[in-house]
Amino acid sequence: MFTGIIEELGEVVAIEQGTDSSRITVRGDVTTSDPAHGASIAVNGACLTVTDTEAKGGEVTFDVMAESLRRTGLGDLAVGDAVNLERAMVLGARLDGHLVQGHVDGTATILERRPGDRWEEVRVSLDPQLAPFVVEKGSICLDGVSLTLSAVGEDYVEVALIPTTLELTTLGRKGIGDRVNVEVDVLGKYVNRMLALDTGENR
């Protein structure tokens, strides 16, 4: 479980492509400094398991299976790319973002960026299947960043990015047409599922 508060920007230092999987090695200063084998780290919002810590200090490797490659933008990564990193939350610590599982629901495309004084409004596409799970002023996770929805449309959502988010996450670097990983609020998914079971409908 994560909070959507990015701890640092890491760097992809190696990628080994398999037939339907890949091994991604990431370097960081904080999140990858002392991970245990089997630890969970969110990479651009996708919960990945540390499978190799034998690389030189500050580097860890993850095995990324076909399902993760299909659901996320991890397959778009190249050596040298920056990635948002967050270690699993500590029970009892402050929850400064919102409850994030690291189970990415899909990807969205950046449609528009509107700069403000020191901030930006960003519009991204929304898969119609995810529309029931988003509400204005609710929470959404984009590339692992916990954000508040400032506007919701039938096929898009909008978020406002403060200077800290623009500076310290990949969202400040991505442009029109770039993809981001999307995870909607898990509470909405559970409520929707319970309502569907109660009414006998598939929602």
C-alpha positions as a printed Julia matrix, in Angstrom:
203×3 Matrix{Float64}:
   0.0     0.0     0.0
   1.22    3.5    -0.87
   0.18    7.12   -0.33
   0.89    8.71   -3.71
   3.47   11.05   -2.18
   6.56   10.62   -4.36
   9.78   10.23   -2.38
  12.17   10.91   -5.23
  12.81   10.85   -8.95
  14.83    7.79   -9.89
  16.51    6.89  -13.16
  16.17    3.8   -15.34
  19.69    2.43  -15.78
  19.02   -0.89  -17.55
  16.23   -2.77  -19.33
  16.31   -6.42  -20.39
  13.5    -7.26  -22.79
  11.98  -10.73  -22.73
   9.38  -12.28  -24.99
   6.47  -11.05  -22.88
   8.24   -9.58  -19.87
  11.11   -7.3   -18.95
  13.63   -6.66  -16.18
  14.01   -3.03  -15.22
  16.85   -1.69  -13.09
  16.38    1.66  -11.39
  18.79    3.89   -9.48
  17.8     6.2    -6.65
  19.27    7.86   -3.57
  16.57    7.15   -0.98
  14.05    4.54   -2.05
  16.63    2.12   -3.49
  19.4     2.6    -0.95
  18.63   -0.36    1.33
  15.68   -2.38    0.0
  15.16   -5.99    1.03
  14.62   -8.71   -1.55
  10.84   -8.91   -2.04
  10.17   -5.34   -0.93
   7.54   -3.31   -2.77
   8.36   -0.05   -4.53
   5.94    1.92   -6.68
   7.53    2.86  -10.01
   5.41    5.48  -11.78
   2.56    4.23   -9.64
   2.94    0.52  -10.43
   3.71   -1.68   -7.42
   6.79   -3.74   -8.31
   8.67   -6.33   -6.27
  12.41   -6.01   -5.76
  13.94   -9.18   -7.24
  17.63   -8.25   -7.33
  19.65   -6.05   -5.0
  23.05   -7.31   -6.13
  23.71   -4.36   -8.4
  25.97   -1.56   -7.18
  24.63    0.62   -4.38
  21.45    2.49   -5.06
  20.26    0.18   -7.85
  17.47   -2.39   -7.71
  15.92   -4.64  -10.33
  12.27   -5.57  -10.89
  10.72   -8.32  -13.01
   7.77   -6.89  -14.95
   5.29   -9.44  -16.26
   3.02   -9.27  -19.31
  -0.03   -8.08  -17.34
   1.89   -5.11  -15.95
   3.29   -4.24  -19.36
  -0.21   -4.38  -20.84
  -1.88   -2.3   -18.13
   0.82    0.34  -17.63
   3.26    2.51  -19.5
   6.27    0.67  -18.07
   6.91   -0.83  -21.5
   7.48    2.7   -22.85
  10.45    3.31  -20.55
  13.96    3.69  -21.93
  17.36    3.83  -20.26
  17.88    7.32  -18.86
  14.2     8.01  -18.24
  13.14    9.52  -14.91
  10.6     7.58  -12.84
   8.56    8.43   -9.75
   9.53    6.25   -6.8
   7.76    5.55   -3.51
   8.38    2.85   -0.92
   5.45    1.04    0.7
   3.83    3.07    3.46
   4.55    2.4     7.13
   1.47    1.5     9.19
   0.82    4.26   11.69
   2.51    7.0     9.65
   0.68   10.06    8.39
  -1.38    9.48    5.25
  -0.58   12.7     3.39
  -1.98   11.53    0.03
  -4.66    8.85   -0.25
  -4.74    5.06   -0.15
  -2.96    3.83   -3.28
  -2.52    0.12   -4.04
  -0.08    0.44   -6.9
  -2.5    -1.65   -8.99
  -2.69    0.44  -12.14
  -6.08    0.4   -13.87
  -4.8     1.6   -17.23
  -3.12    4.51  -18.95
  -4.27    7.95  -20.03
  -2.91   10.47  -22.51
  -2.09   14.08  -21.66
  -4.45   16.18  -23.79
  -3.76   19.72  -22.62
  -1.55   21.75  -20.29
  -2.63   25.23  -19.23
   0.03   27.16  -17.29
  -0.94   29.44  -14.43
   1.19   31.79  -12.37
   3.31   29.08  -10.76
   1.1    26.05  -11.39
  -0.54   24.18  -14.26
  -3.91   22.68  -15.07
  -3.51   19.37  -16.88
  -6.24   17.52  -18.77
  -5.83   13.79  -19.45
  -8.02   11.32  -21.3
 -10.17    8.9   -19.33
 -11.2     5.39  -20.28
 -15.03    5.33  -20.2
 -14.88    2.18  -18.05
 -13.17    4.22  -15.32
 -15.66    7.1   -15.46
 -17.89    5.7   -12.63
 -14.94    5.81  -10.23
 -14.0     9.5   -10.5
 -15.72   12.49   -8.9
 -14.82   16.16   -8.81
 -12.65   16.91   -5.76
 -12.06   13.18   -5.34
  -8.67   11.49   -5.55
  -6.83    9.94   -8.47
  -3.29    8.63   -8.91
  -1.4     9.62  -12.08
   2.08    8.09  -12.53
   2.02    7.34   -8.82
   1.19   10.92   -7.76
  -1.83   11.45   -5.47
  -3.89   14.27   -6.97
  -7.25   15.95   -6.44
  -9.58   16.06   -9.42
 -10.42   19.66  -10.3
 -12.78   18.76  -13.16
 -14.4    15.61  -14.54
 -15.83   15.1   -18.02
 -17.25   12.12  -19.87
 -13.89   11.22  -21.4
 -11.37   13.31  -19.47
 -10.29   14.49  -16.04
  -8.33   17.54  -14.96
  -5.85   18.09  -12.15
  -3.98   21.16  -10.92
  -0.25   20.72  -10.32
   1.49   22.86   -7.72
   5.15   23.92   -8.15
   6.43   21.09   -5.94
   4.68   18.46   -8.08
   5.96   20.06  -11.28
   9.52   20.11   -9.96
   9.79   16.8    -8.13
   7.77   14.36  -10.27
   7.65   13.22  -13.88
   4.39   15.12  -14.36
   6.37   18.32  -14.71
   8.31   16.84  -17.64
   5.63   15.16  -19.7
   4.05   16.81  -22.71
   0.96   16.59  -24.88
   0.5    13.03  -26.14
   2.57   11.39  -23.4
   1.01    8.53  -21.44
   0.56    8.34  -17.67
  -0.46    5.43  -15.46
  -3.89    5.76  -13.87
  -5.21    4.26  -10.63
  -8.65    5.32   -9.49
  -9.68    5.41   -5.84
  -9.98    1.84   -4.54
 -12.9     2.82   -2.28
 -14.96    3.69   -5.34
 -14.18    0.32   -6.91
 -15.33   -1.59   -3.84
 -18.53    0.44   -3.52
 -19.3    -0.1    -7.2
 -18.7    -3.84   -6.86
 -20.95   -4.14   -3.8
 -23.75   -2.23   -5.53
 -23.44   -4.48   -8.58
 -23.7    -7.6    -6.43
 -26.65   -6.17   -4.52
 -28.62   -5.4    -7.68
 -27.39   -8.37   -9.69
 -25.97   -6.07  -12.34
 -22.51   -6.13  -13.87
 -21.15   -2.63  -13.57
